Each structure stands twice: as C-alpha cells, then as structure tokens.
C-alpha cells in the first residue's frame, strides 16, 4: 500500500489529509496517479481539476508528473507554493 498525503486546498477539497491505496499496476507515473484519483469522485475531481499545477513529492522529494511511482512509500500532493 502507498500512503497518499494531501496538503492545503487539495486536502480541503478532498476532505481528508491522508489515505492508503493499493495502486493498480497500470498506474506507472505521477500523471497516471492524478488521472486515477480524479476518477474517484467529485471531491478528487475538484481538487485535481487543474492537475498541471499540482506539486508532487515522492518519499519527500519533489518530482515532475512524468516521474515513475514504483517503490513509493509516500506520495504527497499539494498546490503551488508562493513565497514572500
């Protein structure tokens, strides 16, 4: 099982801070995961409506959407960060 962690408005829209999922073998990349999650219901679809802006970390390292997720213990999803 893979732990998914959600932050900021991604967490608010999905309605939970984390969950564990058994990822299907067809889910190979971050992009595949985001597409799969959007199919899980309105909350996910709303949170990931603009999936290109969602930032992702695998095992606490930032990755691009084409990154493979094989061997991931934790995948974090969060909105773009702003600084100041």
PyMOL CGO cylinders between C-alpha atoms (Angstrom):
from pymol import cmd
from pymol.cgo import CYLINDER

trace = [
    CYLINDER, 0.00, 0.00, 0.00, 1.07, 3.54, -0.71, 0.3, 1, 1, 1, 1, 1, 1,
    CYLINDER, 1.07, 3.54, -0.71, 0.39, 6.43, 1.62, 0.3, 1, 1, 1, 1, 1, 1,
    CYLINDER, 0.39, 6.43, 1.62, -1.07, 9.50, -0.09, 0.3, 1, 1, 1, 1, 1, 1,
    CYLINDER, -1.07, 9.50, -0.09, -0.82, 12.79, 1.80, 0.3, 1, 1, 1, 1, 1, 1,
    CYLINDER, -0.82, 12.79, 1.80, -2.80, 15.88, 0.83, 0.3, 1, 1, 1, 1, 1, 1,
    CYLINDER, -2.80, 15.88, 0.83, -1.97, 19.48, 1.78, 0.3, 1, 1, 1, 1, 1, 1,
    CYLINDER, -1.97, 19.48, 1.78, -3.69, 22.89, 1.83, 0.3, 1, 1, 1, 1, 1, 1,
    CYLINDER, -3.69, 22.89, 1.83, -6.67, 23.28, -0.50, 0.3, 1, 1, 1, 1, 1, 1,
    CYLINDER, -6.67, 23.28, -0.50, -6.07, 19.84, -2.02, 0.3, 1, 1, 1, 1, 1, 1,
    CYLINDER, -6.07, 19.84, -2.02, -6.77, 18.38, 1.45, 0.3, 1, 1, 1, 1, 1, 1,
    CYLINDER, -6.77, 18.38, 1.45, -9.74, 20.68, 1.99, 0.3, 1, 1, 1, 1, 1, 1,
    CYLINDER, -9.74, 20.68, 1.99, -11.40, 19.74, -1.30, 0.3, 1, 1, 1, 1, 1, 1,
    CYLINDER, -11.40, 19.74, -1.30, -10.79, 16.00, -0.95, 0.3, 1, 1, 1, 1, 1, 1,
    CYLINDER, -10.79, 16.00, -0.95, -11.90, 16.09, 2.68, 0.3, 1, 1, 1, 1, 1, 1,
    CYLINDER, -11.90, 16.09, 2.68, -9.03, 14.12, 4.21, 0.3, 1, 1, 1, 1, 1, 1,
    CYLINDER, -9.03, 14.12, 4.21, -5.37, 14.65, 4.99, 0.3, 1, 1, 1, 1, 1, 1,
    CYLINDER, -5.37, 14.65, 4.99, -4.14, 11.21, 4.03, 0.3, 1, 1, 1, 1, 1, 1,
    CYLINDER, -4.14, 11.21, 4.03, -5.14, 7.75, 2.92, 0.3, 1, 1, 1, 1, 1, 1,
    CYLINDER, -5.14, 7.75, 2.92, -3.59, 4.46, 1.91, 0.3, 1, 1, 1, 1, 1, 1,
    CYLINDER, -3.59, 4.46, 1.91, -4.20, 2.97, -1.54, 0.3, 1, 1, 1, 1, 1, 1,
    CYLINDER, -4.20, 2.97, -1.54, -3.28, -0.21, -3.33, 0.3, 1, 1, 1, 1, 1, 1,
    CYLINDER, -3.28, -0.21, -3.33, -2.14, 1.18, -6.66, 0.3, 1, 1, 1, 1, 1, 1,
    CYLINDER, -2.14, 1.18, -6.66, -3.05, -0.80, -9.75, 0.3, 1, 1, 1, 1, 1, 1,
    CYLINDER, -3.05, -0.80, -9.75, -0.16, -1.93, -11.98, 0.3, 1, 1, 1, 1, 1, 1,
    CYLINDER, -0.16, -1.93, -11.98, -1.44, 0.38, -14.73, 0.3, 1, 1, 1, 1, 1, 1,
    CYLINDER, -1.44, 0.38, -14.73, -0.59, 3.40, -12.54, 0.3, 1, 1, 1, 1, 1, 1,
    CYLINDER, -0.59, 3.40, -12.54, 3.03, 3.91, -13.51, 0.3, 1, 1, 1, 1, 1, 1,
    CYLINDER, 3.03, 3.91, -13.51, 3.66, 7.67, -13.31, 0.3, 1, 1, 1, 1, 1, 1,
    CYLINDER, 3.66, 7.67, -13.31, 2.50, 10.60, -11.23, 0.3, 1, 1, 1, 1, 1, 1,
    CYLINDER, 2.50, 10.60, -11.23, 0.31, 11.65, -14.16, 0.3, 1, 1, 1, 1, 1, 1,
    CYLINDER, 0.31, 11.65, -14.16, -1.35, 8.21, -14.15, 0.3, 1, 1, 1, 1, 1, 1,
    CYLINDER, -1.35, 8.21, -14.15, -1.99, 8.56, -10.41, 0.3, 1, 1, 1, 1, 1, 1,
    CYLINDER, -1.99, 8.56, -10.41, -3.55, 12.01, -10.76, 0.3, 1, 1, 1, 1, 1, 1,
    CYLINDER, -3.55, 12.01, -10.76, -5.81, 10.79, -13.57, 0.3, 1, 1, 1, 1, 1, 1,
    CYLINDER, -5.81, 10.79, -13.57, -6.82, 7.77, -11.47, 0.3, 1, 1, 1, 1, 1, 1,
    CYLINDER, -6.82, 7.77, -11.47, -7.58, 9.91, -8.42, 0.3, 1, 1, 1, 1, 1, 1,
    CYLINDER, -7.58, 9.91, -8.42, -9.79, 12.24, -10.44, 0.3, 1, 1, 1, 1, 1, 1,
    CYLINDER, -9.79, 12.24, -10.44, -11.98, 9.24, -11.26, 0.3, 1, 1, 1, 1, 1, 1,
    CYLINDER, -11.98, 9.24, -11.26, -12.62, 8.53, -7.55, 0.3, 1, 1, 1, 1, 1, 1,
    CYLINDER, -12.62, 8.53, -7.55, -15.36, 11.11, -7.09, 0.3, 1, 1, 1, 1, 1, 1,
    CYLINDER, -15.36, 11.11, -7.09, -16.36, 14.76, -7.15, 0.3, 1, 1, 1, 1, 1, 1,
    CYLINDER, -16.36, 14.76, -7.15, -14.04, 15.72, -4.30, 0.3, 1, 1, 1, 1, 1, 1,
    CYLINDER, -14.04, 15.72, -4.30, -10.98, 14.42, -6.11, 0.3, 1, 1, 1, 1, 1, 1,
    CYLINDER, -10.98, 14.42, -6.11, -12.11, 15.85, -9.42, 0.3, 1, 1, 1, 1, 1, 1,
    CYLINDER, -12.11, 15.85, -9.42, -12.50, 19.27, -7.81, 0.3, 1, 1, 1, 1, 1, 1,
    CYLINDER, -12.50, 19.27, -7.81, -9.14, 19.11, -6.04, 0.3, 1, 1, 1, 1, 1, 1,
    CYLINDER, -9.14, 19.11, -6.04, -7.30, 17.97, -9.17, 0.3, 1, 1, 1, 1, 1, 1,
    CYLINDER, -7.30, 17.97, -9.17, -9.26, 19.93, -11.76, 0.3, 1, 1, 1, 1, 1, 1,
    CYLINDER, -9.26, 19.93, -11.76, -6.08, 21.72, -12.83, 0.3, 1, 1, 1, 1, 1, 1,
    CYLINDER, -6.08, 21.72, -12.83, -3.71, 18.83, -12.32, 0.3, 1, 1, 1, 1, 1, 1,
    CYLINDER, -3.71, 18.83, -12.32, -0.85, 20.57, -14.13, 0.3, 1, 1, 1, 1, 1, 1,
    CYLINDER, -0.85, 20.57, -14.13, -0.43, 22.97, -11.19, 0.3, 1, 1, 1, 1, 1, 1,
    CYLINDER, -0.43, 22.97, -11.19, -0.42, 20.25, -8.52, 0.3, 1, 1, 1, 1, 1, 1,
    CYLINDER, -0.42, 20.25, -8.52, 3.02, 19.75, -7.00, 0.3, 1, 1, 1, 1, 1, 1,
    CYLINDER, 3.02, 19.75, -7.00, 4.06, 16.22, -6.05, 0.3, 1, 1, 1, 1, 1, 1,
    CYLINDER, 4.06, 16.22, -6.05, 6.67, 14.69, -3.78, 0.3, 1, 1, 1, 1, 1, 1,
    CYLINDER, 6.67, 14.69, -3.78, 7.57, 11.02, -3.70, 0.3, 1, 1, 1, 1, 1, 1,
    CYLINDER, 7.57, 11.02, -3.70, 9.21, 9.86, -0.48, 0.3, 1, 1, 1, 1, 1, 1,
    CYLINDER, 9.21, 9.86, -0.48, 9.66, 13.57, 0.41, 0.3, 1, 1, 1, 1, 1, 1,
    CYLINDER, 9.66, 13.57, 0.41, 11.43, 14.54, -2.83, 0.3, 1, 1, 1, 1, 1, 1,
    CYLINDER, 11.43, 14.54, -2.83, 9.80, 16.85, -5.36, 0.3, 1, 1, 1, 1, 1, 1,
    CYLINDER, 9.80, 16.85, -5.36, 9.19, 15.17, -8.72, 0.3, 1, 1, 1, 1, 1, 1,
    CYLINDER, 9.19, 15.17, -8.72, 7.69, 16.01, -12.10, 0.3, 1, 1, 1, 1, 1, 1,
    CYLINDER, 7.69, 16.01, -12.10, 4.44, 14.50, -13.31, 0.3, 1, 1, 1, 1, 1, 1,
    CYLINDER, 4.44, 14.50, -13.31, 6.25, 12.07, -15.62, 0.3, 1, 1, 1, 1, 1, 1,
    CYLINDER, 6.25, 12.07, -15.62, 8.18, 10.54, -12.70, 0.3, 1, 1, 1, 1, 1, 1,
    CYLINDER, 8.18, 10.54, -12.70, 7.66, 6.83, -12.03, 0.3, 1, 1, 1, 1, 1, 1,
    CYLINDER, 7.66, 6.83, -12.03, 5.94, 5.95, -8.76, 0.3, 1, 1, 1, 1, 1, 1,
    CYLINDER, 5.94, 5.95, -8.76, 7.22, 2.39, -8.46, 0.3, 1, 1, 1, 1, 1, 1,
    CYLINDER, 7.22, 2.39, -8.46, 8.54, 1.77, -4.96, 0.3, 1, 1, 1, 1, 1, 1,
    CYLINDER, 8.54, 1.77, -4.96, 6.92, 4.89, -3.50, 0.3, 1, 1, 1, 1, 1, 1,
    CYLINDER, 6.92, 4.89, -3.50, 6.03, 4.58, 0.17, 0.3, 1, 1, 1, 1, 1, 1,
    CYLINDER, 6.03, 4.58, 0.17, 4.56, 8.07, 0.38, 0.3, 1, 1, 1, 1, 1, 1,
    CYLINDER, 4.56, 8.07, 0.38, 3.22, 10.43, -2.28, 0.3, 1, 1, 1, 1, 1, 1,
    CYLINDER, 3.22, 10.43, -2.28, 2.30, 13.97, -1.27, 0.3, 1, 1, 1, 1, 1, 1,
    CYLINDER, 2.30, 13.97, -1.27, 0.07, 16.25, -3.34, 0.3, 1, 1, 1, 1, 1, 1,
    CYLINDER, 0.07, 16.25, -3.34, -0.08, 19.99, -2.75, 0.3, 1, 1, 1, 1, 1, 1,
    CYLINDER, -0.08, 19.99, -2.75, -0.93, 23.19, -4.57, 0.3, 1, 1, 1, 1, 1, 1,
    CYLINDER, -0.93, 23.19, -4.57, 1.71, 25.57, -5.91, 0.3, 1, 1, 1, 1, 1, 1,
    CYLINDER, 1.71, 25.57, -5.91, 3.67, 27.32, -3.20, 0.3, 1, 1, 1, 1, 1, 1,
    CYLINDER, 3.67, 27.32, -3.20, 4.01, 31.05, -3.05, 0.3, 1, 1, 1, 1, 1, 1,
    CYLINDER, 4.01, 31.05, -3.05, 6.72, 32.94, -1.32, 0.3, 1, 1, 1, 1, 1, 1,
    CYLINDER, 6.72, 32.94, -1.32, 7.09, 36.30, 0.15, 0.3, 1, 1, 1, 1, 1, 1,
]
cmd.load_cgo(trace, "trace")
